Amino acid sequence: MTKIILRKNEDRRIRKGHLWIFSNEIGKIEGDASNGDLVNVFDSRGAFLVSGFYNANSLIAVRAISDSIDTDLSRLFLKRLTSSLELRKSAYPERNSFRMVFSESDYLPGLIIDKYNDTYVLQIYSAGIEKNIGLITGILRREFSAKNIFSKNEEYFRKLENLPAEDSIYLGEINDEIITDGKVEYTINFKTGHKTGFYFDQCDNREFIERFCKGKSVLDAFCNCGGFGLHASIAGASEITFVDSSAEEIKNAAGNFKLNGCSCRAEYIQKDVFDYLEGLGERQFDLISIDPPAFAKNKKGLPKAIKGYERLNRLAMIHIKDDGILFTSSCSFHLTETTFFEMLNDAALKAEKKIQLLHFNNASIDHPSIPSMPETVYLKFAALRVVSK
């Protein structure tokens, strides 16, 4: 097997549990390795560190996958997939749909698997996973009784690995699914839905808001398929306003509202959320949920993103009744938790409001993180009580 030998002192981060080796950390390569091949990594003194998938065309030159110098991928994939599924079943015994594999966080670098009943939707962002995808789909078919397996990749992340921007059907076909997050049902249209079809990362946070919703007016902004608003409705909210720029998502939210037999007053508005909030006039809500897409896909775009988040949260705070609650999120990895709270404080000052932090969370349990890899934490969710000065 090809040997990757690191420069002096470049082993420190890997020894602490980080799983990425960058191209500028490599001192020399002994042997020939094609993209996606399994290689062994050694420190500058010749001590073995990890084995991982190599990619000469990526800034992340090696994605570590094993502490063993002799890695049996078939056995390793089965062990990791089984372990990942068992964690989700333990955390959500009432559910059959969740994020089953969260890439590096489940020690399967560059692989995301979202499970929708017996349908498995993949995202592949590693040349090594791409090269061995037959092993993974075979395990899903034989060991987990998969009926449908297909990919829904994001072109941006595929390009970072120099992988073709394409999707594949590995088994079965692409059909709609009806899933439950334990309390609410959703119709999933894989052909039109974002990401793999559903945002599992907010499931725990959607359930959290229920304790505040009884008898309240709620705005679900960037509503997507309606998750926050639907949980507010089943918790006894008096009225829900769903807002999204996508006509398809507004249609999905209305369909899911009907699917769940929700009975409170509901309003569906297809409009840019910034434009909607700026045009509200004097109208206010008891509770507002804002769950925008990532405003910063890279570090370069962070300053502009912070301004966008601040403006959005300021507008939301203006339209919350005194002592009302703002549920606000950011899924931009490059926006740190410290900067997130600084932004919220600045938004409150500009809105002439005081805020109290009631709750903070990251992604749901099916999105674990690795303490030694800050890259595995991206979602920030805060519940703020908004008080007039």
N, C-alpha and C positions, 0 to 999 in steps of 0.2 A: 504494500500500500504506500502511496506517495507520502512523504514526510514534509510537513510544514514546520520550519524552524523560526521561532520568533526572535525579534531583536532583544537586546539586553533590557531587562526590567519590564518588558511588555507583557509578561505573564501575570502580573500582580492582579489585574482586574479579573482575569479568567480564574485564578485561584480563589477569588472571593465569590465566584458563582455567576459572573456575567457570561453570556453565551455567544457573544459576537466577537470575532477577530477581524479587525479592519485591515485593509490592504497595506497601509503604511506601517503596520506593526510587524510585518513579515520580513525576516532577514534573508532567508533563502528557501528554495523549494528543491527537494531531492526526489526525482522521479517525474513522470508525466501524469498530469491530472486533467481530465476534461471537466467542464462545468457540470456540476451535479454529482461528481464522484465523491465517495467517502474517503477522507484523508485523516492521517494521524498528526496531531500537533504536539510539538515539543518546545520546551523553553530553550534559551540560548546555551544552556549547559548540557542539553541533551536529555533532560528528564521529560517523560511523557506527561501530557496535560489532559487532552481530550481527543475524541474523534469527532468529525463533523463533515458537513457538506461544503464542498469547495465551489466557488464561482469567481472566475477571473474577471468577469465583466461587471462585478458589483463592488461598491464601496465596502460592503460587508463580505469579506473574502471567504470567511468560514463561519458557518452557523453550527455551533457545538450541539451534538445530540447524545453523546455517550461518554462515560468516564472509563470505558473499556477500550483497550488497544485492539481487541478482536470483537467487532460488533456484528452480530447477526441481526440484520434489519428486519427480517420476517418476525423473529421472536420479540425484538424490541418494539416494533409497531403494535403487535398484538397486546403486549403488556401495557404500553402507554395508552392505547385506545380503551382497553378494558378498565384501567384505573381511572381514566377521565370520565367514562360513562358512570362508573360506580359513585364517584363524587357527586355528580349531578343528580343521580337517583336518590342519594342520601339527603341532599339538600332540598330537593323538590320531589318527594315521593308521590305527590298527587299529579305530577306533570309527565307528559311524554314528549315534550318539545322544549328545547333549550339549546344554548351553545354547548356543544359536547366537547369540542377541542378549541382552546384559545392559544394556538401558536406556541411561542416560547414559554408561556406560562404553564403549559402542560408538557413541556419538554419535547414538543414536536415542532421545531422551528419552521416558520413559514407556512403553517397549515392551520386553517380555520375550518371547523365543521359545525354547522348548525343543523340540529336534528328536528325535523317536523314530522312527528309520528314515525312512520317508516320511510320517510323521505330524508335523504342526507344531502345537504347543499354545501359545497366545498368552495373555499378560496385558497389559492395556491400561490405563495409568494416566495418560494425557494426553489432553486434549480434542482436541489437534491430531492425534494418532495415530488417535483414534476417528473423527475427521472424514475422514481419508484412508486408512482401513483397506482400502478397495477397491484402492488402488494397491499396498499391501503384499501382500495376499492374491493379487492378480493376478501379482505378481512371483514369489511362492512357487510358484504353479501353473505359470506359463510357463517360468521360468528354473531352478527347482529340482525340478520334477517332483513336487510335493506331491500326495499322494493324499487326505489328510485334513487339514483345517485347522479348528480350533475354539478357543474361548477357555475358560479356567478362571480367572476373576478372583477376587481377594479383595475382599470387600465393603468392608472398612475403608479400603483405599487408593483404591477407586473413589469413596467418599464424600468423601475429601479433595479430589478434583477435581470434586465435584458431578456425577458420572457415575452413571447408573442401575446398580444392582447386578444385572446380568444377564449371561448368557453367550450365545454365538452359535456356530452351526455354519456355516462359510463354504464348506466343500467336503467332500464325502464323508460319513463317519459316524464315530461313536465306538465303537471296538472295542479290545479288549485288544491289547497289543504285548509281544513278548519282545525285550528289549534286552540288550546287554552293555556293561560299563564297561571292557572290555579283558581282564578275567580272570574276572569273575563275571556270570552271566546273571540277569535279573530278569523276572518277569511283571508288567506294568504294567496295573493296572485304573484307568482314568481316571475312572470313575464314583465310586469309593470312595477313591482315593488322595488324599493331602494335596497342597497346592500344585498344580502341573501334573501330578502323578502320581509324581514321583521327585525326590529331592534330589541334583542333580548337583554341588552345591557341595562335598560331602565326598568326592568320588571320589578325589582325590589323597591325602587324609588316610587314607582306608580302606586304600589300597594301602601307605601308609607303615607301618602297624602290623604288617604281615606279618613284618617282620624280627625281631620279638620274640616270636612266637607259638608256635614249634615246641615241642611237648610241654607246653604250658601250659594251665591252666584259665582260661577267659575269661568275663566277664560283659559282655553287650551290653545296656546299659540305655537306655531310650527307643529300642528297637531298630528301630522303624519296620518296613521290609521286610527287615531283617536284614543290612544292608550290612557293618558292622564285623565282626559275628560270622561272616559268610560268608567274608570275606577271612582272618580268623583260622583258619577251618577249612581252607581250601585251602593255608594256610601250615603246617599240621601241628599245630594245637592239639589237645590231648587231649580237651577237653570245652568246650562252649559253653552258656551259659545266656542265653536271650533273654527280656527282660522289657519289656512295654509295657502301658499301660492300655487300649489298643484291641484288642478281640477280632479285628477285621479285620486289623490289622497283624501280630498273632501268627500268624494263619492265613497271611498272605503270607510271613512269615519261614519258616514250616515248609514252605510250597510251594516257595520258592526254595532252601531247603536240599536238598530232594529233587531239584529241577530241576538243580542243580549236581553231583549225585552225591556229596555230602559224606558222610563215613563216621564221623566222630568222634561221641562221645556228645553228645546235644543235649537240652536241657530248655527247654520253652516255658511261660512264666508270664504270664498276663494279670493285672496288678496295678499299682497306682500305684507308681512307682519309689521315692518317699520311704517309703511303707509297707513296701515289700519290703526296702529296706536297713535300716530300723529293726527289722524282724522277723527278721533273719538270725542273730541270736545270735552264736555264735563262728565261724561259717563265713567263710572268706576265699578270695580268688581271686588267681591270679598277676597277672592283667591285668584292668582294668575300663575299659570305654568308656562315658562318659556324654555323650549328645548331645541335650540337652533342647530343647524349643521356646523361642522368645523369651519371657523372663519380663517384659521391659519393652518395650511397643510405643510408649511415649512417655517423655519426660524426667520427667514427673510420677511415673511408676511405677517409676523407677530405684531409690530407696532400698529399697523392698520387694523388688525383683528381686535386689538385691545380697545381701540376707539369705537369699533363697531359694537363690541360687547357692552361697553360703558353706555353708549347711546341707547341700546336696546333695553338695558336694565333700568336706566333713568326713566325712559318712557313708561315702562311697566310700573315702576314705583309711583309715578304721578297718577296712574289710573287704578291704584289700589286704595280701597277705603281705609280710614284710620284704623289701626290695629289689625289690618288684613295681612295676608301671607303671600309672599312671592316664593315660588318654587323655581329655581333658576339653575341651568346646567351649561356646561361647556364640554365638548368632546375634542377640543384641540389639545393634543399632547404638549405642544410647545408653550401653552399657557399654563404655567405652574400654579400650584395651589396658592402660594404666597401672592403671586400676581393676580390671581382670580379674586382673592379677597380684597386686595388693594383696589382693583377695578370696581368691585361692588361698593366699597366705601366711597370712592370718588363719585360713583353714580348717585349714591344716596345724598352726598353733599350738594351735588348739582340739582337734584330733585327737591332739595330742602326737606329731607326726611331723615329720621333716625332709624337704624335697623338693629334688630337683635337676631343673632344666629341661634336657631332652634335645633338644627340638625345638619350634619354634613356627611356625605357618603361618596364613595366612588361607584364603580359598576357593580352589578349584581354578582352573587356568589358564583355563578357559572362563568365569570370572567376573573379568575384569580390573578394574582400578580406575584412576581418574584422580588423580594426585598432588595436583592443585589442588582436588579435591572429596573431602573426608573422608567425605562421605555415601555414596560408592561402596564403602567398606570396612565390612563388618559382621561377618563370621565370624571368630572367634578359636579356634584349635585348639592345644592344648599337650600334649606328652608329658612326664609328670613321673615321675621315679623316687622312690618313697616309701620312706623309711628310718625305722626306729624310733629314738627318741632314746636 
